[in-house]
């Protein structure tokens, strides 16, 4: 069933644009007063997310495997490379100068956004082809 008018296309495009606005996936914290405390930034729901930390010893990158807010420690697991196996490193909150958390679910959202965009495009093409471009006559 084809609905007359361009309202279905406008609704589909609004859904796609609304969905794309929820795709922000990186949060940052720097060790300064305006950033707030690290205890407020790190929450248990961040366990399992990809993390990049700056410490006095250098940069550490990996997955946040465990977080203990009581003792002020976190466990970072770096991904295994071709030459060595995965490393697990404990850090205390006092060692962290800055931290960046990347949400791994963003890739899933972006994939769904691409699929929704293609579906909207296919529907728009089907709509215009099946209608024979009748709705565009008033634009002349």
Secondary structure per residue as TSV (DSSP state, phi and psi in degrees):
chain	resnum	aa	ss	phi	psi
A	1	X	-	360.0	128.9
A	2	X	-	-104.2	129.9
A	3	X	-	-91.8	134.6
A	4	X	S	-72.6	150.2
A	5	X	S	90.8	173.0
A	6	X	S	-96.6	9.5
A	7	X	H	-61.6	-42.7
A	8	X	H	-61.3	-37.9
A	9	X	H	-67.3	-41.5
A	10	X	H	-63.8	-39.2
A	11	X	H	-66.0	-44.6
A	12	X	H	-61.1	-43.5
A	13	X	H	-67.3	-36.9
A	14	X	H	-64.1	-39.9
A	15	X	H	-63.6	-42.8
A	16	X	H	-63.4	-46.3
A	17	X	H	-66.6	-38.9
A	18	X	H	-64.8	-37.4
A	19	X	H	-68.8	-37.0
A	20	X	H	-69.1	-24.9
A	21	X	T	-70.8	-18.2
A	22	X	T	-90.8	15.7
A	23	X	-	-97.2	8.4
A	24	X	-	-66.3	132.6
A	25	X	-	-133.9	7.0
A	26	X	E	-121.9	130.5
A	27	X	E	-120.1	140.2
A	28	X	E	-123.9	148.4
A	29	X	E	-136.6	133.0
A	30	X	E	-118.5	147.3
A	31	X	S	-72.7	67.1
A	32	X	S	-137.2	166.0
A	33	X	G	-66.4	-35.2
A	34	X	G	-71.7	-18.8
A	35	X	G	-80.6	-14.2
A	36	X	-	84.0	-175.8
A	37	X	-	-84.3	155.3
A	38	X	H	-68.7	-28.0
A	39	X	H	-64.8	-31.9
A	40	X	H	-74.6	-32.4
A	41	X	H	-75.4	-46.0
A	42	X	-	-84.5	118.7
A	43	X	-	-122.7	157.9
A	44	X	G	-58.3	-24.8
A	45	X	G	-72.9	-8.3
A	46	X	G	-84.1	-7.8
A	47	X	T	-63.4	129.3
A	48	X	T	101.3	-8.9
A	49	X	S	-87.0	159.7
A	50	X	E	-79.3	134.3
A	51	X	E	-130.7	142.3
A	52	X	E	-127.9	121.2
A	53	X	E	-121.6	144.2
A	54	X	E	-105.1	126.3
A	55	X	E	-128.2	168.3
A	56	X	T	-59.9	-25.1
A	57	X	T	-83.2	-12.1
A	58	X	E	136.3	-159.6
A	59	X	E	-99.4	135.9
A	60	X	E	-122.6	132.4
A	61	X	E	-128.8	138.6
A	62	X	E	170.8	-160.5
A	63	X	E	-105.7	133.5
A	64	X	E	-72.4	107.1
A	65	X	E	-90.8	-34.3
A	66	X	E	-151.3	150.5
A	67	X	E	-141.8	123.7
A	68	X	E	-119.3	101.7
A	69	X	T	-72.0	-24.8
A	70	X	T	-68.7	-48.1
A	71	X	T	-90.4	-9.8
A	72	X	T	73.8	39.5
A	73	X	E	-127.5	153.8
A	74	X	E	-139.8	153.9
A	75	X	E	-111.7	123.8
A	76	X	E	-111.6	128.0
A	77	X	E	-110.1	117.4
A	78	X	E	-84.2	145.7
A	79	X	-	-68.5	147.4
A	80	X	-	-68.3	143.5
A	81	X	-	-105.2	-175.9
A	82	X	S	-70.8	-19.4
A	83	X	S	-105.7	-21.4
A	84	X	S	-143.9	171.6
A	85	X	-	-92.7	175.5
A	86	X	-	-63.2	142.5
A	87	X	E	-108.2	144.2
A	88	X	E	-117.8	128.6
A	89	X	E	-133.1	131.6
A	90	X	E	-89.2	139.1
A	91	X	E	-128.6	146.5
A	92	X	E	-96.5	155.9
A	93	X	G	-60.8	-30.6
A	94	X	G	-67.1	-23.1
A	95	X	G	-78.9	-18.5
A	96	X	E	-86.3	121.4
A	97	X	E	-90.0	-41.0
A	98	X	E	-151.4	156.7
A	99	X	E	-146.2	141.7
A	100	X	E	-128.7	126.7
A	101	X	E	-112.3	123.4
A	102	X	E	-106.8	124.5
A	103	X	-	-77.4	117.5
A	104	X	T	-71.8	-14.2
A	105	X	T	-78.2	-9.2
A	106	X	H	-63.4	-37.9
A	107	X	H	-60.7	-39.1
A	108	X	H	-64.2	-41.3
A	109	X	H	-65.9	-41.3
A	110	X	H	-65.0	-38.5
A	111	X	H	-62.1	-45.5
A	112	X	H	-64.9	-34.3
A	113	X	H	-63.8	-42.7
A	114	X	H	-63.7	-43.8
A	115	X	H	-62.1	-44.3
A	116	X	H	-64.4	-37.4
A	117	X	H	-64.4	-43.9
A	118	X	H	-64.7	-39.6
A	119	X	H	-63.4	-40.5
A	120	X	H	-64.4	-40.6
A	121	X	H	-65.2	-44.7
A	122	X	H	-62.7	-42.2
A	123	X	H	-63.8	-41.7
A	124	X	H	-62.7	-44.3
A	125	X	H	-63.4	-44.4
A	126	X	H	-61.1	-42.4
A	127	X	H	-61.8	-48.9
A	128	X	H	-69.9	-38.5
A	129	X	H	-68.3	-43.3
A	130	X	H	-69.5	-28.5
A	131	X	H	-87.2	-9.6
A	132	X	T	68.7	25.4
A	133	X	T	61.1	29.8
A	134	X	G	-62.9	-36.1
A	135	X	G	-68.6	-15.9
A	136	X	G	-88.4	-6.0
A	137	X	G	-62.5	-33.0
A	138	X	G	-72.5	-9.7
A	139	X	G	-83.6	-11.3
A	140	X	-	-71.0	360.0
